[in-house]
Amino acid sequence: MSDDLKAAAQREGSFLRTAKAIAWAFFGVRKDSSYHEDLAKLNPVHVLVAGVAGAALFVLALVLLVRWVIGSGVATG
């Protein structure tokens, strides 16, 4: 593991800030200055965990939405 990666993993960035950055990334709207600030301050381990959790929640929400629509009878003609 390189020294840069070790140093990045030791960052003290908060998980809440990381979750907020991941949410904005999923939405697709980020200021360039905010991106660079997050890149310098966020812990990459937190980013990985928050990204996987966010993707899992997104898929779960889609599955529940589809099940609700099919179960309500709206999807049938």
N, C-alpha and C positions, 0 to 999 in steps of 0.2 A: 504494500500500500504506500502510495507516495505521501510525502510530508504535507502537500497541499490538501489532499483528501482527509488526512488525519486531522489537520487543523480545522477543516470545514465541519467535520463530524463533532468537534468539540465546541462549536458555537453554542451560545446560550439563548438563541432565538426562541421565543415562546411558541407553544403549539397552537395557541389561538391565532397568532399572527400568521402562522403557516396555514392554518385552516382557511383563513380569510384570503390569503394569496391563492390557494388552490381553488376556492370557490370562484374567484374572479377569473382564474385561468379556465375553468370549466365553462364559464359564461362567455369567455372569449374577448373580454375587454380589459386591457391593461395599459396604463401609461408607461412609456419607455423608462421614465425616471423611477417609477415604482418598481418596475421589473429589475432594474439594475440595483436598486436599494435592497430588494428582497434577495437577489442573487448574492449580495455581499453579507447579508445578516442571517439568512435562514439556515437551519441545520438540515443537511440533505437527508438524514435519517427521518426527520419529522416530515419532510416533503414526500418521501416515499410512502410512509405510513398514511399520511393524510390523503395522498393521491389514490392509493388502493382503497381506502375506506370510502372516499368520495365516489369512486367508480362503482363500488359494491352497492352503496346507497342509491345511486342513480339507476343501476340495473334493477334493484329491488323495487324502486318506485315505478319503473316502467312495467315490470311484471304485475305488480298490484293494480296498476291502472288498467292494463289489458284484461286481467281477470275480472275487475269490476265492470268494465264495459261489456264483456261477453256475458257475465252473469246477470246484468240488468236487462238484457234483451235488446239493447239499442243496436247492437251489431247485426242482428238478424233482420232480414227484409220483411 
